[in-house]
Amino acid sequence: MELTGAEITIRCLQEEGTEYVFGYPGGAVLHIYDALFAQNQVKHILVRHEQAAVHAADGYARSTDKVGVALVTSGPGVTNAVTGIATAYMDSIPMVIISGQVPTYAIGEDAFQEVDTVGITRPCVKHNFLVKDVKEIASTIKKAFYLAKSGRPGPVLVDIPKDISNQKTEFSYPSSVNIRSYHPAQHSDLEQVKCAVQLLLAAKRPMIYAGGGVILADASKQLTELVRLLGFPCTNTLMGLGGYPATDKQFVGMLGMHGTYEANMGMQYCDVLLAVGARFDDRVVGNVKHFNQEKRKIIHIDIDPSSISKRVKVDLPIVGDVAHVLDDLLAELHGSKEKPDQQAIAPWWAQIKEWRGKNSLVYKNSDEIIKPQFVIEKLYEVTQGDAFITSDVGQHQMWAAQYYKFDKPRRWINSGGLGTMGFGLPAAMGVQLAHPDAHVACVTGEGSIQMCIQELSTCKQFQLPLKIIMLNNRYLGMVRQWQQFFHGNRYAESYMDALPDFVKLAEAYGHVGMRIEKPSDVEPALKEAFGRKQQLVFMDFITDQTENVFPMVQGGKGLSEVILAEDL
Amino acid sequence: MRHIISLLMENEAGALSRVSGLFSARGYNIESLTVAPTEDATLSRMTIVTSGSDEVIEQIYKQLNKLIEVVAVMDLSEGEHLERELMLVKVRAVGAVREEMKRMTDIFRGCIIDVSDKTYTIQLTGTGHKLESFLQAIDRSLILETVRTGASGIGRGDRILKL
């Protein structure tokens, strides 16, 4: 039987096991929406802005191990989606975006709602396709899912012109994909693994630095086993939080610009560094020249060869799927006659303990005014560390990363690479749909939340009982912090004036709103909010306006040139 | 340092822009870029002349390999290779100059492929260096138009870039 391109598109999604499509209809995707309407296997979540569709698909993908799917129309539908696509690209999130396009005969004529979608999205997708023949829809979507999920994951866009989605052809879904120009690395070079084990066993001041690649490869079990077997200290990047249990004694906290003192000092002064699924980005190692002043051997495991020796020269690269490489490393270690020598690294642990003694995350609490860190600590306690936490971007993001101790992977959902304000709420929608019975909280600020606040309406429609933890300091806090430190306290446009009454706003959308102004009310309010299992609760915490994020390694500085709260 | 990178890619619409977009997005140099289909019509062969530090060239190589439509990449300048470029030069050729221009063309083993009563169009192939030398050897004020293809490269002997 012949099916239309639109029907084929939906059949492909069914074949891929797609549970949810996040989208927004429009002229160029009307046939596809018609085909969606005619079935009930793939459920559609109607967002209020295309950016949110992509973020929601992104949150869904990050919190599961599945490919997120978004569906948008041509022109403004696509341009609105670009922020979401770039966000997913920077963090290597597997996603398929299907976009409508004007009919093939109108392409290039500046037709209504026409943009060069493939051109606009090219720099921020892993790959994209314009389908010009209905017979190619099925194979293209198959390829798109394969590309999105395999190798270093990423978003893949499929642009389907309106006439193509209405033409008919026979449908058969390919069972396999072969792309002759695409062969992502799988297994590691065992010789390299052997060398790595020798280096690790000979280390006197070892450090394990694990990033988002561990989460994406579902390799936290292997990482945890390796770290414990070796007895080494382990740090996680912002993207890697939860990859190693944060409550474990070998965990030295997050590293980087707002990392702990012990993590950054350990990173700077180690003699053997094992980097796992991380990319030495500027927010992690700061000034590369300063980092390179200390001599150390670096072993780097990554699936993407282009991540290796990009910013920091690596001594021993191992290209492969992080989970497979760690399996090989563990096998090699188990088979080795030499065992990790805890005596040899005891002085290093003593040094780390001394650094830990700085207590770099300490903050001055108050009975009068709510400290943002305190809210996150209480959030951790009330949810028993078991919630899914999404965040927006800014100070609140850093505090959430510092004070919520993630013991499991895929629980911490944030825009690390692109730093997209507005990410948190729609991402939380995707997470909640993927985990309907779990506690899902969005930690946000009064700046970020307003970038996608329209999604409160989506939450109402689909009854998503999110908890929004808004740390309201009436400033774009991170901007204000930089202005205080580097721009002579001139707070140019970083003050948030004319804020809405968020309680009333939440209520207007049909949710529960709470304003919390006293430290003593924080815990009871959180308990009440999380007790409301069926309702979205929007919590407006009025916090200290002047609080800054510490420790801080300023842009351009080295990891050991850190500012601690006590220094000011 | 100057490098000449050769690559095979799927002969598909938009593939060229993925390569040129990569170079502009990451701030890499392109001195020249040539592309045309091969004997296998599904593949295009591209030659890119670029320059950069060893680290930059390594990244260019890796980033090109990462593009989904790129089938194979080779840094020709890492080994023995040949490169050729085609140049067409239109010169003003009247009076005594006509004979001189013909003589220079012969010396450089070029040929005159179009003649009018006031102009010659000279075709020349060789390395970029040879083409530069020719332009320096003739009276610059006589040059009306210069068209260069950019270098195409191939490995010597058994150095083969194939699917």
Chai-1 contact restraints between the chains, C-beta under 6 A:
chainA,res_idxA,chainB,res_idxB,connection_type,confidence,min_distance_angstrom,max_distance_angstrom,comment,restraint_id
A,R122,B,G21,contact,1.0,0.0,6.0,A-B,restraint_1
A,P123,B,G21,contact,1.0,0.0,6.0,A-B,restraint_2
A,P123,B,A25,contact,1.0,0.0,6.0,A-B,restraint_3
A,H127,B,I68,contact,1.0,0.0,6.0,A-B,restraint_4
A,S181,B,E69,contact,1.0,0.0,6.0,A-B,restraint_5
A,S181,B,V70,contact,1.0,0.0,6.0,A-B,restraint_6
A,S181,B,V71,contact,1.0,0.0,6.0,A-B,restraint_7
A,Y182,B,I68,contact,1.0,0.0,6.0,A-B,restraint_8
A,P305,B,K62,contact,1.0,0.0,6.0,A-B,restraint_9
A,S306,B,K62,contact,1.0,0.0,6.0,A-B,restraint_10
A,S306,B,Q63,contact,1.0,0.0,6.0,A-B,restraint_11
A,S306,B,K66,contact,1.0,0.0,6.0,A-B,restraint_12
